[in-house]
Amino acid sequence: MTGQLDDNYEVLVIGGGAAGLSGALTLARSLRSVAVIDAGAPRNAPAEGVHGLLARDGMRPDELLGRGRAEVRRYGGHVVPGEVATAVRAGDGFEVTLTDGRSAHARRLLVTTGLVDRLPDIPGLRERWGRDVLHCPYCHGYEVRGQAIGVLATGPTAMHQVLLFRQLTDDVTLFTHTQPPLDETDAERLAARGVRVVPGTVTGVETTDDRLSGIRLDDGTVVPRQALAVATRLEARAAFLDSLGLHTAEHPMGTYVPADTTGRTDVPGVWVAGNVTDPMAQVGAAGAAGTTAGAQINADLAAEDTDRAVAAHRESRRGGHPASHRDGPAPADADGVSDGQTADGTDGQTAAVADGQVAAGADGQAAAGTEGRAA
């Protein structure tokens, strides 16, 4: 993945997953200059396929994102490898600096950096993550249907996970691990569904022929299992937003960046989409949220462009210097008066195009010379 980072954009999208690429695609198709800063570390990279995504079910995550990057580039958007170090207010927008020292200015930011799954500190879990150690019954549950599945209790969602995975197999074991014993109600519910409850701390996982084969307890017992569901702590990747006064908030399973239903945050000019604000969103939902945020940003810029045009128009009517026409001076008619001017030379029309459109390379459009063509 290659890409040139220009000095100025209307929108910088920070994060190159489904949410970021969908937002960038919407903006590029609206003729906005946009760049995606992609750290190249998608949350679903270990998975063999993306599931539950209509018409793309089972596609490899890298293939899906590769197609998305190509689509953004096809409409003139930039996709740039790199990781953001800081984002600060600068003039009428934001200055974003990458860890390699490159920087760019943008009028708006769309943050789609996703989250990090913090796994319990149990030897072997990380190596199996996204394969036969998993977390989401909708993302990967079908692939382990009918198998001997364990659920590791790590927090308040353990019962929820058990009941969902019980739908996929009649052989489910709950490992209470470090959690307190079940209350009477939960114990009865699991007994009614035939779920075995195993006390004791889990100390490791066993594998045979590169497949999960058992869960090891602190007393040395190994319980045969073919898959293990684990609820991770979900932490938003958003530390670089602190300098803008935008901070994460806690939820029962980790942290997220608060926003309204369109992705607009409390910091003017900054939107978020995908797992960074909605930890439970699958790929399809994250992409849809990115599209919504991109459309809202475009509308916000259109309103600002119009406000600036009105201000320039009023200034010109007061005898100030009218903004230049985007495509050069208006042609003069037969009496030598340019179209759009009164006989005394004052501008009689709305001022030329708004700030953000008159710029070298037609800033605000998907310029023809931009780079070609993306859980």
C-alpha positions, 0 to 999 in steps of 0.5 A, spaced: 500 500 500 503 506 497 500 513 498 502 520 498 500 525 503 499 532 501 499 538 505 491 540 505 485 536 505 478 537 506 477 531 511 482 526 514 480 519 515 484 516 521 483 509 520 483 504 514 478 499 516 471 498 514 468 504 517 474 509 515 474 506 508 466 507 507 466 514 510 472 516 505 468 513 499 462 517 501 466 523 501 470 522 495 464 521 491 462 527 494 468 531 490 471 532 497 479 532 498 480 526 503 485 522 505 485 515 509 491 514 514 491 507 515 496 504 520 495 497 517 493 493 523 485 491 523 482 488 529 480 482 525 487 481 521 487 474 525 481 471 522 480 467 516 474 470 513 469 476 515 462 473 516 455 476 516 457 481 511 452 480 505 455 478 498 462 478 502 461 472 507 467 469 508 472 473 504 479 474 507 479 481 511 485 483 507 482 482 501 476 486 503 480 492 505 484 491 499 478 492 495 476 498 499 482 502 498 482 501 491 475 503 491 477 510 495 482 511 490 478 510 484 474 516 486 480 520 487 481 519 495 488 518 498 490 512 502 496 513 506 500 508 510 502 511 517 500 512 524 497 518 527 501 521 533 498 527 534 492 531 532 491 539 534 487 545 532 490 549 527 487 555 524 480 553 521 481 546 522 486 541 524 493 539 524 495 531 524 502 529 525 504 522 523 509 518 527 514 518 522 514 526 522 509 527 516 503 532 517 497 534 514 491 540 515 484 538 514 478 542 515 474 536 518 477 529 522 473 522 521 476 518 526 475 510 525 481 507 529 477 501 532 479 498 538 484 493 541 482 486 544 485 485 551 486 478 552 486 475 559 493 473 561 493 466 560 499 462 556 497 460 549 490 465 548 494 470 544 496 465 539 490 461 538 486 468 537 481 469 531 482 461 530 479 457 535 479 462 541 474 467 539 469 472 542 463 473 537 458 468 536 456 472 530 463 473 527 465 466 528 460 461 531 458 458 525 465 455 524 465 452 531 458 449 530 457 442 534 463 442 537 465 442 544 465 449 546 468 452 552 466 459 555 471 463 559 468 467 565 472 474 565 466 479 566 459 480 566 457 478 559 459 471 561 452 468 561 450 472 555 456 468 551 454 462 554 447 462 552 449 464 545 454 459 544 449 454 547 445 455 540 450 453 536 452 446 540 449 442 545 456 441 548 458 447 552 462 448 558 463 455 563 469 456 566 468 460 572 476 462 572 476 468 576 469 470 577 465 469 583 460 463 583 454 463 580 447 465 583 442 460 584 438 463 578 444 463 573 446 456 575 439 454 574 438 457 567 445 453 565 443 447 568 436 447 564 440 448 558 445 442 560 451 447 560 457 444 565 460 449 570 467 448 572 470 452 577 477 453 578 482 458 575 484 457 567 492 457 567 493 455 559 490 451 553 492 445 550 493 444 542 494 438 538 496 438 531 495 446 531 488 445 534 485 447 540 484 440 544 483 442 552 483 447 557 488 446 563 486 448 570 490 450 576 489 443 579 492 440 573 486 438 570 485 438 562 478 439 560 477 437 553 475 443 548 475 444 541 474 452 541 474 457 547 470 463 547 473 469 551 470 476 552 476 481 552 476 488 554 475 492 548 479 499 549 478 504 544 484 506 540 484 514 541 489 516 545 492 521 540 485 525 541 486 527 548 490 533 545 483 536 542 480 535 549 476 528 546 477 523 551 474 516 552 469 513 556 468 507 560 463 502 558 462 495 562 467 491 557 472 497 556 472 504 553 469 508 547 469 515 544 462 518 545 458 521 540 451 522 537 448 517 532 451 520 526 458 520 529 459 527 531 463 528 537 463 534 543 469 537 539 466 541 533 469 538 527 471 531 529 466 525 527 467 518 529 465 511 526 466 504 527 469 500 533 472 506 536 465 508 538 461 502 538 465 496 540 459 491 538 459 493 531 461 488 526 464 489 519 457 491 516 455 495 521 462 499 522 461 500 514 454 503 515 456 508 520 462 510 516 458 512 510 453 516 515 459 520 518 462 521 511 455 524 509 454 528 515 461 531 514 460 533 507 453 536 509 457 540 514 462 542 509 457 544 504 453 549 510 460 552 512 462 553 504 455 556 503 456 561 509 463 563 507 460 564 500 454 569 503 459 573 507 464 574 501 458 576 497 455 581 502 462 584 503 463 585 495 456 588 495 459 593 500 464 595 495 469 590 498 474 586 493 469 580 490 472 573 490 475 571 484 471 567 479 473 559 479 474 559 472 477 566 471 473 573 469 466 573 467 466 574 459 464 582 458 458 583 454 457 588 448 457 594 452 464 592 456 460 590 462 462 583 465 456 578 466 455 579 473 457 586 474 453 593 474 455 598 470 460 601 475 464 595 476 461 592 482 459 585 483 452 584 482 452 576 483 454 572 489 461 571 490 465 566 487 465 559 489 466 558 497 473 557 500 475 550 500 474 550 493 478 555 490 485 552 491 491 549 486 488 542 484 481 544 485 481 543 492 474 540 494 474 535 488 477 529 487 482 532 482 483 528 476 491 527 478 490 524 485 492 517 486 489 511 483 485 506 486 483 498 499 476 483 521 
